[in-house]
Amino acid sequence: MVTHHLCGSDNVYILITYDINTTSKSGRRRLRRVAKICQDYGQRVQNSVFECKVDEGQFRTIKHLLEKTIDHQKDSLRFYRLGKNYRKTVEEMGRNEVYDIEGPLIL
């Protein structure tokens, strides 16, 4: 589900990737929490990859929430700024069932 976080005029496009250690019950719980946080701000494009269109304040919020959620000894997160011209830097191949982040949002 995409929420209202896609609003704002000075948005940045970010790609969030994560690798959560799921060998324990707490790791599987962290994985679900990380996915939920990312889903609240963007679109899942692969299992552990989300594209998000957010303003700088929302980006700081996402990073803060994720930083509090992960186990810094076992998990990793990566944030990539795609910039405003992200369409020129992203190429796709194969199955692609994601929404157009610039298109109309239908709930």
N, C-alpha and C positions, 0 to 999 in steps of 0.2 A: 504494500500500500504506500503510495506517495502522499506525503503530508503537505501542509501549507509552507514548508520551508523553501519552496522553489521560488519565492517572491523576492523582489529587491532589484534595484537598478544597477548596482555595482557588484555583480556576481562574479565569482571566480569558479572555474571548472577544475575539479580535483578528481583524481583517481585514488581510491583507497584500496590497498591490498593488505591481506593479513594471513598469518600462519599461526594458528593456535594449537598448542599441544593438547590433543584430545585423548591421551592415554589414561586419564583419570576422569572420574565423575565431575570433579570441579572444572577440569579442562573443557569438557563437553558443555557445561553450564556457561563458561566464559565464551565459548564459541557462539552459543545462541545469543548471549547478551551483545557481543560485538556485532553480529549480523543484524540484530534488531536496531541498534544505534545507527548503523550505516543505512539500513533500510528507511529509517525515519527521515533521512536527509537526501537520499538519492535512489538510484536504480541499480539493482544487481545485474552485472553484465557477464559474470562468470561466478563459480562457486564462492570464491573468496575475494572478489573484485567488485567494487562499486564505483560508479560515476556519479558525482554530485555537483549540483549547481547551487552554490551558497554564497552569502556575503562573508566578509572577513570575520565578523562577529560569530556567525554560525560555524565557520571553519574552526575558530578558536574553541567554541563549545564542543564540537565533535571531537577534537583532539583531546580536550580535557576529559570528556566522558570516557573515551577509549583508553586514555592513559590510566584512569582509575580502575578500569575493568580488567586489563590484561595482567598476566604474571610476567614481569619484566625479565625474569630468569628463564622462562620457557617459551614465551610467545614473541611474535614480532609484527610490527605494523609498518607500512610504507605509505607516504603521501606524495603524490605527483601533481604538480600544478600544470594543468593543460593549457591554461590561458584562454583568452576570449576567442581565439581562432583555432580552437581544438579540432574542428572538423577537418582542417588541413593536415593535422598531425596524427589523426587516428585512421587506421585502415582496418577493414574487417574482412574476414574470410569465413566461409562456412555458415552454419546455422546462426541466425541473428534475430532474436525475438524481443528486443528491448524497445522501449518507447523513445520517441524523438524528444530529447530534453528541451528543445526549443519550441516544440509543437504545443498545441492546446492540451490542457490537463483536464481529463474527464474522470470524475469520481463516481 
